[in-house]
Amino acid sequence: MRPQRLLAKFSAAELFAQAVRDRALAVLTIRDDHGWQTFKAHFLERDARQRYFVLDYQAVDEALLPPLSPGQVVGVSFRQKSRKFLFATLVEAKGHFVLDDRTTVPAVRFRWPAHIDELQRRAYHRTPVPEDLTLLTSLWPGGIAARTAAQCDSLQIATGDLADISCGGALIRLHQAQPPSWADGQTLGA
């Protein structure tokens, strides 16, 4: 897996808001006198002004929790669907989080991360087209061998904008409302 800086168009505020709604599971990593330790926590809250976020601090799977103190550096990773995000942050405070009128849970408030990286779980790294660039792409069935014939029959050609590319393929957002009637696994030229 190769890290890629989270794109600016994908808002960290939206990412954290979804993590709180899902009570997403995060894996935290710290280094202490005994080496590296990991433990799990759930998202509880995020500050709308992007100053802090809160995770619970209770044992998951009967694991012992390592001590945390304000100013301590913590690595955090979590998933949303098929995407995995990671970042480093600082512990700001420990206390209790109110879930409802009768329930509180131990919790830790962390500083909002300066940046978030996304790990791609792909055989080949996907490279997005920069936001300020539009790459018009034409596609036709039959691959390079059918290029000349496709240019004579414009009904076979579909156009779109290249969104990303990798050694394993490309994502192209087509301009037409209906996708072409090409078969799965059919060779295409671009």
C-alpha positions as CSV (number, residue, x, y, z in Angstrom):
1,M,0.0,0.0,0.0
2,R,1.3,3.4,-0.9
3,P,0.1,6.6,1.0
4,Q,-1.3,9.5,-0.9
5,R,-2.1,12.9,0.6
6,L,-5.8,13.3,1.0
7,L,-7.1,15.5,-1.8
8,A,-8.3,19.0,-0.8
9,K,-11.7,18.5,-2.5
10,F,-12.4,15.6,0.0
11,S,-13.1,17.6,3.2
12,A,-11.6,16.3,6.4
13,A,-14.7,17.7,8.2
14,E,-17.0,15.5,6.1
15,L,-14.6,12.5,6.7
16,F,-14.7,13.0,10.5
17,A,-18.5,13.7,10.5
18,Q,-19.1,10.4,8.8
19,A,-16.8,8.6,11.2
20,V,-18.8,10.1,14.1
21,R,-22.1,9.1,12.6
22,D,-20.8,5.5,12.0
23,R,-19.1,5.4,15.4
24,A,-16.2,4.2,13.3
25,L,-13.5,2.1,14.8
26,A,-10.1,3.6,14.9
27,V,-6.7,1.9,15.6
28,L,-4.4,4.0,17.7
29,T,-0.6,3.5,17.9
30,I,1.7,4.9,20.5
31,R,5.3,4.4,21.5
32,D,6.3,4.1,25.1
33,D,9.1,2.6,27.1
34,H,8.1,-0.9,26.1
35,G,7.9,-0.3,22.3
36,W,4.9,0.2,20.1
37,Q,1.4,-0.4,21.4
38,T,-1.9,-0.4,19.6
39,F,-5.5,-0.2,20.9
40,K,-8.9,0.4,19.4
41,A,-11.4,3.2,20.0
42,H,-14.6,4.6,18.5
43,F,-15.3,8.1,17.2
44,L,-17.7,10.1,19.4
45,E,-17.5,13.7,18.4
46,R,-15.8,16.2,16.0
47,D,-15.5,19.9,16.4
48,A,-17.2,21.7,13.5
49,R,-14.4,24.3,13.5
50,Q,-11.8,21.6,13.0
51,R,-10.0,22.1,16.3
52,Y,-10.4,18.7,17.9
53,F,-12.1,15.3,17.8
54,V,-13.1,12.8,20.6
55,L,-12.6,9.0,20.8
56,D,-13.8,6.7,23.5
57,Y,-11.2,5.2,25.8
58,Q,-12.6,1.9,26.8
59,A,-11.2,-1.6,26.3
60,V,-12.3,-3.3,23.0
61,D,-11.8,-7.1,22.9
62,E,-10.6,-7.1,26.6
63,A,-7.3,-5.4,25.6
64,L,-5.5,-3.4,28.2
65,L,-5.4,0.3,27.4
66,P,-2.0,2.0,27.5
67,P,-1.8,5.2,29.5
68,L,-2.2,8.5,27.6
69,S,-1.2,11.9,28.7
70,P,-1.7,15.4,27.2
71,G,0.9,16.3,24.6
72,Q,1.5,12.7,23.7
73,V,1.8,11.9,19.9
74,V,-0.6,9.2,18.7
75,G,-1.0,7.6,15.3
76,V,-4.6,7.0,14.2
77,S,-5.9,4.9,11.3
78,F,-9.5,4.1,10.4
79,R,-11.6,2.9,7.4
80,Q,-14.5,4.3,5.5
81,K,-15.8,1.7,3.1
82,S,-12.8,0.6,1.0
83,R,-10.7,3.6,1.9
84,K,-8.2,3.6,4.8
85,F,-7.0,6.9,6.3
86,L,-4.2,7.6,8.7
87,F,-2.6,10.6,10.5
88,A,-0.7,11.7,13.6
89,T,-2.2,13.8,16.3
90,L,-1.7,14.9,19.9
91,V,-3.6,14.0,23.0
92,E,-5.2,17.2,24.4
93,A,-7.3,16.0,27.4
94,K,-8.8,13.0,29.1
95,G,-12.3,12.9,30.7
96,H,-15.8,11.5,30.1
97,F,-18.1,11.9,27.2
98,V,-21.9,12.1,27.8
99,L,-23.8,9.7,25.5
100,D,-27.2,10.3,27.1
101,D,-28.9,11.4,30.3
102,R,-27.6,8.3,32.2
103,T,-24.5,7.2,30.4
104,T,-21.0,8.5,30.1
105,V,-17.9,6.8,28.8
106,P,-14.2,7.5,29.3
107,A,-12.9,9.5,26.4
108,V,-9.9,11.4,25.0
109,R,-9.9,14.6,23.1
110,F,-7.3,14.8,20.3
111,R,-6.0,17.8,18.3
112,W,-7.4,18.0,14.7
113,P,-4.7,16.6,12.4
114,A,-2.7,18.9,10.2
115,H,-3.0,16.5,7.3
116,I,-4.6,13.1,6.5
117,D,-3.1,10.5,4.3
118,E,-5.1,7.8,2.4
119,L,-3.7,4.4,1.8
120,Q,-4.7,2.7,-1.4
121,R,-5.2,-1.1,-1.3
122,R,-4.5,-1.7,-5.0
123,A,-2.0,-3.7,-7.0
124,Y,-1.2,-0.5,-9.0
125,H,-1.2,3.0,-7.6
126,R,-4.0,5.1,-8.9
127,T,-3.0,8.6,-9.9
128,P,-5.8,11.2,-10.0
129,V,-5.9,13.9,-12.6
130,P,-5.2,17.3,-10.9
131,E,-8.4,19.2,-10.1
132,D,-7.4,22.2,-12.4
133,L,-6.9,19.9,-15.4
134,T,-9.4,18.4,-17.8
135,L,-8.2,15.5,-20.0
136,L,-10.8,14.8,-22.7
137,T,-10.7,11.1,-23.7
138,S,-12.2,9.1,-26.6
139,L,-13.1,5.4,-26.2
140,W,-14.0,2.8,-28.9
141,P,-14.4,-0.9,-28.9
142,G,-11.7,-3.2,-30.3
143,G,-8.6,-1.5,-29.0
144,I,-5.8,0.0,-31.1
145,A,-6.5,-2.4,-34.0
146,A,-10.0,-0.9,-34.5
147,R,-8.9,2.8,-34.2
148,T,-9.2,3.6,-37.9
149,A,-12.6,1.9,-38.3
150,A,-13.9,3.7,-35.2
151,Q,-12.9,7.1,-36.5
152,C,-15.0,6.4,-39.6
153,D,-18.0,5.5,-37.5
154,S,-18.5,8.1,-34.8
155,L,-21.4,6.2,-33.3
156,Q,-18.8,3.7,-31.9
157,I,-16.9,6.5,-30.1
158,A,-17.7,7.6,-26.6
159,T,-16.1,10.7,-25.0
160,G,-15.4,11.6,-21.4
161,D,-13.0,13.1,-18.9
162,L,-10.2,11.1,-17.5
163,A,-10.5,11.0,-13.7
164,D,-7.6,8.8,-12.8
165,I,-5.2,6.3,-14.3
166,S,-3.1,3.3,-13.2
167,C,-1.2,0.4,-14.7
168,G,-4.4,-1.6,-14.3
169,G,-6.7,0.8,-16.1
170,A,-8.4,4.2,-15.9
171,L,-11.6,5.8,-14.6
172,I,-13.3,7.9,-17.3
173,R,-16.4,9.9,-16.6
174,L,-18.5,9.6,-19.8
175,H,-20.3,12.7,-21.2
176,Q,-23.4,10.8,-22.4
177,A,-26.2,9.8,-20.1
178,Q,-26.5,6.2,-21.3
179,P,-23.3,4.1,-21.2
180,P,-22.3,2.3,-24.4
181,S,-23.5,-1.2,-24.8
182,W,-20.0,-2.7,-24.6
183,A,-19.6,-6.1,-23.0
184,D,-17.7,-6.7,-19.7
185,G,-14.1,-7.5,-20.4
186,Q,-14.2,-6.1,-23.9
187,T,-11.0,-4.5,-25.2
188,L,-11.3,-0.8,-25.6
189,G,-9.0,1.8,-27.3
190,A,-8.5,5.2,-25.8
